[in-house]
Amino acid sequence: MADDPLSLTFAALADPTRREILARLAEGEATVNDLARPFDMSLQAVSKHLKVLEHAGLITRGRDAQWRPCRLEPAPLEEIDRWVARYRDRWEGRFTRLDEELRRMQTSTEGENHHE
């Protein structure tokens, strides 16, 4: 696996469990026990998912004695949004041109049908 930030983020987001964990953390910080509760897996398995998310920079873990809350870190998601936005602009431009061409063709066809 590549070690660049975008690759790490995409790899971390590839797993549905990790996406669910991030969705939960979007609501606020939580402990490992809180995050593990909805899943049918061991705390160790959840901790492995958290390590992947942490390595990708998507979460941080607090150091508050026994209670080590996990927090969502939005920066990697914002980087993905910027990356996707570059392509979204191109796609939207192409779709706009396609819509214009389809309307032109439809208008042209309707005009030919009225002359018959």
N, CA and C atoms as a LAMMPS dump frame, in Angstrom:
ITEM: TIMESTEP
0
ITEM: NUMBER OF ATOMS
348
ITEM: BOX BOUNDS ff ff ff
-5.0000000000000000e+02 5.0000000000000000e+02
-5.0000000000000000e+02 5.0000000000000000e+02
-5.0000000000000000e+02 5.0000000000000000e+02
ITEM: ATOMS id mol type element x y z
1 1 1 N 0.852 -1.177 0
2 1 2 C 0 0 0
3 1 3 C 0.894 1.236 0
4 2 1 N 0.524 2.198 -0.829
5 2 2 C 1.286 3.442 -0.894
6 2 3 C 1.159 4.188 0.422
7 3 1 N 2.158 4.993 0.717
8 3 2 C 2.178 5.702 1.988
9 3 3 C 1.834 7.183 1.849
10 4 1 N 1.363 7.602 0.655
11 4 2 C 0.987 9 0.522
12 4 3 C -0.38 9.2 1.196
13 5 1 N -0.642 10.394 1.691
14 5 2 C -1.865 10.63 2.474
15 5 3 C -3.159 10.263 1.757
16 6 1 N -3.273 10.588 0.486
17 6 2 C -4.509 10.293 -0.243
18 6 3 C -4.731 8.786 -0.361
19 7 1 N -3.67 8.036 -0.648
20 7 2 C -3.788 6.571 -0.74
21 7 3 C -4.161 5.967 0.603
22 8 1 N -3.544 6.466 1.677
23 8 2 C -3.877 5.961 3.014
24 8 3 C -5.345 6.228 3.356
25 9 1 N -5.828 7.404 3
26 9 2 C -7.223 7.753 3.287
27 9 3 C -8.167 6.864 2.496
28 10 1 N -7.926 6.716 1.192
29 10 2 C -8.794 5.859 0.382
30 10 3 C -8.763 4.417 0.884
31 11 1 N -7.589 3.917 1.242
32 11 2 C -7.478 2.544 1.749
33 11 3 C -8.259 2.385 3.054
34 12 1 N -8.162 3.373 3.928
35 12 2 C -8.895 3.304 5.196
36 12 3 C -10.403 3.34 4.957
37 13 1 N -10.841 4.134 3.994
38 13 2 C -12.271 4.261 3.705
39 13 3 C -12.829 3.079 2.92
40 14 1 N -11.955 2.218 2.418
41 14 2 C -12.404 1.074 1.616
42 14 3 C -13.186 0.059 2.447
43 15 1 N -13.018 0.085 3.761
44 15 2 C -13.676 -0.899 4.623
45 15 3 C -14.962 -0.325 5.218
46 16 1 N -16.097 -1.033 5.074
47 16 2 C -17.374 -0.508 5.591
48 16 3 C -17.392 -0.327 7.111
49 17 1 N -16.688 -1.166 7.843
50 17 2 C -16.642 -1.007 9.302
51 17 3 C -15.969 0.306 9.661
52 18 1 N -14.881 0.61 8.977
53 18 2 C -14.181 1.862 9.262
54 18 3 C -15.025 3.061 8.877
55 19 1 N -15.789 2.95 7.788
56 19 2 C -16.682 4.055 7.412
57 19 3 C -17.762 4.25 8.47
58 20 1 N -18.279 3.16 9.025
59 20 2 C -19.277 3.266 10.091
60 20 3 C -18.678 3.894 11.344
61 21 1 N -17.449 3.537 11.656
62 21 2 C -16.767 4.13 12.815
63 21 3 C -16.623 5.638 12.607
64 22 1 N -16.227 6.044 11.418
65 22 2 C -16.091 7.475 11.13
66 22 3 C -17.438 8.183 11.221
67 23 1 N -18.49 7.53 10.739
68 23 2 C -19.825 8.13 10.829
69 23 3 C -20.203 8.348 12.289
70 24 1 N -19.879 7.384 13.13
71 24 2 C -20.175 7.527 14.559
72 24 3 C -19.353 8.667 15.155
73 25 1 N -18.088 8.763 14.79
74 25 2 C -17.23 9.818 15.329
75 25 3 C -17.617 11.202 14.805
76 26 1 N -18.306 11.255 13.68
77 26 2 C -18.793 12.542 13.172
78 26 3 C -19.819 13.143 14.136
79 27 1 N -20.425 12.303 14.964
80 27 2 C -21.392 12.766 15.962
81 27 3 C -20.701 13.268 17.227
82 28 1 N -19.44 12.915 17.423
83 28 2 C -18.693 13.329 18.607
84 28 3 C -17.72 12.247 19.022
85 29 1 N -16.823 12.599 19.924
86 29 2 C -15.799 11.634 20.331
87 29 3 C -16.426 10.456 21.07
88 30 1 N -15.697 9.336 21.048
89 30 2 C -16.199 8.095 21.653
90 30 3 C -15.021 7.226 22.071
91 31 1 N -15.267 6.352 23.036
92 31 2 C -14.246 5.398 23.467
93 31 3 C -14.272 4.183 22.549
94 32 1 N -13.253 3.359 22.673
95 32 2 C -13.208 2.117 21.892
96 32 3 C -14.432 1.258 22.219
97 33 1 N -14.799 1.183 23.497
98 33 2 C -15.983 0.404 23.879
99 33 3 C -17.241 0.941 23.214
100 34 1 N -17.385 2.276 23.191
101 34 2 C -18.539 2.888 22.516
102 34 3 C -18.562 2.512 21.039
103 35 1 N -17.4 2.575 20.419
104 35 2 C -17.311 2.3 18.982
105 35 3 C -17.526 0.831 18.669
106 36 1 N -17.111 -0.055 19.586
107 36 2 C -17.229 -1.498 19.361
108 36 3 C -18.654 -2.002 19.552
109 37 1 N -19.432 -1.302 20.348
110 37 2 C -20.768 -1.781 20.74
111 37 3 C -21.639 -2.262 19.573
112 38 1 N -21.775 -1.517 18.479
113 38 2 C -22.684 -1.978 17.415
114 38 3 C -22.143 -3.117 16.539
115 39 1 N -20.883 -3.476 16.723
116 39 2 C -20.272 -4.479 15.85
117 39 3 C -20.176 -5.829 16.54
118 40 1 N -20.302 -6.87 15.741
119 40 2 C -20.149 -8.229 16.244
120 40 3 C -18.694 -8.649 16.039
121 41 1 N -17.798 -7.983 16.8
122 41 2 C -16.373 -8.305 16.713
123 41 3 C -15.717 -7.949 18.04
124 42 1 N -14.536 -8.469 18.224
125 42 2 C -13.805 -8.253 19.474
126 42 3 C -13.29 -6.817 19.558
127 43 1 N -12.957 -6.406 20.785
128 43 2 C -12.333 -5.095 20.972
129 43 3 C -11.011 -5.031 20.223
130 44 1 N -10.309 -6.153 20.179
131 44 2 C -9.033 -6.206 19.466
132 44 3 C -9.238 -5.924 17.974
133 45 1 N -10.293 -6.493 17.4
134 45 2 C -10.569 -6.26 15.977
135 45 3 C -10.93 -4.796 15.735
136 46 1 N -11.733 -4.214 16.613
137 46 2 C -12.079 -2.793 16.482
138 46 3 C -10.824 -1.945 16.623
139 47 1 N -9.958 -2.311 17.563
140 47 2 C -8.704 -1.568 17.757
141 47 3 C -7.841 -1.593 16.494
142 48 1 N -7.845 -2.703 15.771
143 48 2 C -7.087 -2.78 14.515
144 48 3 C -7.644 -1.792 13.492
145 49 1 N -8.979 -1.712 13.42
146 49 2 C -9.607 -0.741 12.517
147 49 3 C -9.218 0.681 12.927
148 50 1 N -9.218 0.94 14.222
149 50 2 C -8.858 2.273 14.713
150 50 3 C -7.407 2.615 14.375
151 51 1 N -6.533 1.636 14.417
152 51 2 C -5.121 1.878 14.075
153 51 3 C -4.986 2.277 12.604
154 52 1 N -5.76 1.627 11.743
155 52 2 C -5.732 1.98 10.317
156 52 3 C -6.227 3.42 10.134
157 53 1 N -7.327 3.75 10.798
158 53 2 C -7.874 5.104 10.703
159 53 3 C -6.898 6.142 11.262
160 54 1 N -6.237 5.781 12.351
161 54 2 C -5.274 6.686 12.969
162 54 3 C -4.048 6.871 12.063
163 55 1 N -3.566 5.785 11.473
164 55 2 C -2.421 5.85 10.564
165 55 3 C -2.729 6.739 9.354
166 56 1 N -3.981 6.721 8.91
167 56 2 C -4.398 7.552 7.776
168 56 3 C -4.666 8.994 8.198
169 57 1 N -4.602 9.266 9.49
170 57 2 C -4.841 10.62 9.977
171 57 3 C -6.299 10.982 10.103
172 58 1 N -7.176 9.979 9.968
173 58 2 C -8.62 10.238 10.018
174 58 3 C -9.152 10.372 11.444
175 59 1 N -8.421 9.818 12.403
176 59 2 C -8.82 9.965 13.804
177 59 3 C -7.588 10.241 14.652
178 60 1 N -7.832 10.79 15.822
179 60 2 C -6.799 10.89 16.849
180 60 3 C -7.377 10.271 18.103
181 61 1 N -6.48 9.821 18.968
182 61 2 C -6.92 9.244 20.236
183 61 3 C -6.361 10.082 21.368
184 62 1 N -7.236 10.42 22.304
185 62 2 C -6.837 11.229 23.45
186 62 3 C -5.979 10.44 24.421
187 63 1 N -5.396 11.134 25.343
188 63 2 C -4.515 10.499 26.33
189 63 3 C -5.019 10.751 27.748
190 64 1 N -6.329 10.81 27.896
191 64 2 C -6.94 11.145 29.181
192 64 3 C -7.031 9.92 30.09
193 65 1 N -5.923 9.541 30.688
194 65 2 C -5.833 8.41 31.633
195 65 3 C -6.515 7.173 31.066
196 66 1 N -7.508 6.628 31.772
197 66 2 C -8.2 5.406 31.339
198 66 3 C -9.128 5.665 30.15
199 67 1 N -9.634 6.863 30.065
200 67 2 C -10.589 7.187 29.009
201 67 3 C -9.839 7.797 27.843
202 68 1 N -9.638 7.007 26.791
203 68 2 C -8.899 7.485 25.614
204 68 3 C -9.88 7.724 24.474
205 69 1 N -10.485 8.894 24.465
206 69 2 C -11.499 9.143 23.428
207 69 3 C -10.892 9.228 22.032
208 70 1 N -11.641 8.75 21.062
209 70 2 C -11.257 8.867 19.664
210 70 3 C -12.013 10.055 19.082
211 71 1 N -11.336 10.793 18.219
212 71 2 C -11.934 11.967 17.587
213 71 3 C -11.721 11.902 16.081
214 72 1 N -12.721 12.343 15.358
215 72 2 C -12.613 12.45 13.904
216 72 3 C -11.711 13.624 13.558
217 73 1 N -10.835 13.417 12.603
218 73 2 C -9.979 14.483 12.081
219 73 3 C -10.397 14.732 10.632
220 74 1 N -10.999 15.865 10.345
221 74 2 C -11.575 16.095 9.016
222 74 3 C -10.576 16.388 7.897
223 75 1 N -9.347 16.754 8.21
224 75 2 C -8.404 17.184 7.166
225 75 3 C -8.236 16.169 6.021
226 76 1 N -8.049 14.861 6.3
227 76 2 C -7.906 13.923 5.17
228 76 3 C -9.172 13.84 4.307
229 77 1 N -10.336 13.969 4.923
230 77 2 C -11.578 13.942 4.15
231 77 3 C -11.708 15.203 3.298
232 78 1 N -11.251 16.319 3.827
233 78 2 C -11.259 17.563 3.057
234 78 3 C -10.318 17.455 1.863
235 79 1 N -9.193 16.761 2.04
236 79 2 C -8.252 16.559 0.934
237 79 3 C -8.892 15.701 -0.159
238 80 1 N -9.631 14.676 0.218
239 80 2 C -10.348 13.855 -0.77
240 80 3 C -11.38 14.707 -1.496
241 81 1 N -12.086 15.542 -0.755
242 81 2 C -13.099 16.408 -1.366
243 81 3 C -12.456 17.325 -2.407
244 82 1 N -11.287 17.894 -2.092
245 82 2 C -10.582 18.76 -3.06
246 82 3 C -10.155 17.96 -4.29
247 83 1 N -9.679 16.727 -4.065
248 83 2 C -9.243 15.883 -5.172
249 83 3 C -10.424 15.554 -6.086
250 84 1 N -11.54 15.164 -5.482
251 84 2 C -12.734 14.816 -6.26
252 84 3 C -13.294 16.05 -6.967
253 85 1 N -13.226 17.213 -6.321
254 85 2 C -13.772 18.44 -6.897
255 85 3 C -13.128 18.769 -8.248
256 86 1 N -11.832 18.492 -8.38
257 86 2 C -11.168 18.75 -9.666
258 86 3 C -11.838 17.964 -10.786
259 87 1 N -12.191 16.735 -10.516
260 87 2 C -12.822 15.891 -11.533
261 87 3 C -14.302 16.199 -11.664
262 88 1 N -14.938 16.553 -10.56
263 88 2 C -16.363 16.903 -10.591
264 88 3 C -16.586 18.065 -11.537
265 89 1 N -15.728 19.078 -11.48
266 89 2 C -15.862 20.233 -12.371
267 89 3 C -15.79 19.805 -13.832
268 90 1 N -14.872 18.9 -14.151
269 90 2 C -14.757 18.405 -15.534
270 90 3 C -16.004 17.633 -15.939
271 91 1 N -16.468 16.731 -15.068
272 91 2 C -17.65 15.924 -15.381
273 91 3 C -18.872 16.809 -15.57
274 92 1 N -19.047 17.779 -14.68
275 92 2 C -20.212 18.645 -14.783
276 92 3 C -20.18 19.454 -16.075
277 93 1 N -18.977 19.897 -16.467
278 93 2 C -18.85 20.614 -17.74
279 93 3 C -19.217 19.728 -18.915
280 94 1 N -18.788 18.49 -18.869
281 94 2 C -19.123 17.552 -19.954
282 94 3 C -20.618 17.255 -19.974
283 95 1 N -21.213 17.075 -18.809
284 95 2 C -22.648 16.81 -18.748
285 95 3 C -23.45 18.015 -19.235
286 96 1 N -22.987 19.201 -18.929
287 96 2 C -23.665 20.416 -19.399
288 96 3 C -23.619 20.477 -20.913
289 97 1 N -22.443 20.213 -21.495
290 97 2 C -22.33 20.217 -22.963
291 97 3 C -23.187 19.128 -23.582
292 98 1 N -23.241 17.953 -22.946
293 98 2 C -24.076 16.863 -23.453
294 98 3 C -25.551 17.257 -23.406
295 99 1 N -25.983 17.856 -22.306
296 99 2 C -27.374 18.322 -22.201
297 99 3 C -27.701 19.321 -23.305
298 100 1 N -26.782 20.249 -23.545
299 100 2 C -27.004 21.254 -24.596
300 100 3 C -27.117 20.591 -25.968
301 101 1 N -26.256 19.622 -26.219
302 101 2 C -26.286 18.924 -27.508
303 101 3 C -27.578 18.123 -27.66
304 102 1 N -28.012 17.443 -26.589
305 102 2 C -29.264 16.671 -26.653
306 102 3 C -30.461 17.584 -26.892
307 103 1 N -30.475 18.756 -26.229
308 103 2 C -31.573 19.716 -26.442
309 103 3 C -31.56 20.218 -27.882
310 104 1 N -30.371 20.496 -28.41
311 104 2 C -30.252 20.964 -29.794
312 104 3 C -30.759 19.899 -30.761
313 105 1 N -30.405 18.644 -30.506
314 105 2 C -30.846 17.547 -31.372
315 105 3 C -32.357 17.369 -31.276
316 106 1 N -32.889 17.475 -30.059
317 106 2 C -34.328 17.31 -29.864
318 106 3 C -35.088 18.438 -30.564
319 107 1 N -34.6 19.663 -30.442
320 107 2 C -35.236 20.807 -31.094
321 107 3 C -35.185 20.632 -32.604
322 108 1 N -34.057 20.153 -33.097
323 108 2 C -33.892 19.933 -34.524
324 108 3 C -34.856 18.859 -35.017
325 109 1 N -34.998 17.773 -34.266
326 109 2 C -35.894 16.676 -34.633
327 109 3 C -37.347 17.13 -34.585
328 110 1 N -37.707 17.892 -33.568
329 110 2 C -39.078 18.395 -33.457
330 110 3 C -39.4 19.327 -34.614
331 111 1 N -38.433 20.129 -35.024
332 111 2 C -38.634 21.037 -36.165
333 111 3 C -38.853 20.265 -37.452
334 112 1 N -38.121 19.158 -37.637
335 112 2 C -38.293 18.336 -38.83
336 112 3 C -39.649 17.661 -38.823
337 113 1 N -40.148 17.226 -37.678
338 113 2 C -41.445 16.56 -37.582
339 113 3 C -42.589 17.517 -37.9
340 114 1 N -42.446 18.799 -37.609
341 114 2 C -43.502 19.772 -37.888
342 114 3 C -43.608 20.085 -39.368
343 115 1 N -42.546 19.845 -40.137
344 115 2 C -42.558 20.136 -41.563
345 115 3 C -43.153 19.025 -42.389
346 116 1 N -43.448 17.908 -41.78
347 116 2 C -43.947 16.749 -42.567
348 116 3 C -45.401 16.834 -42.857
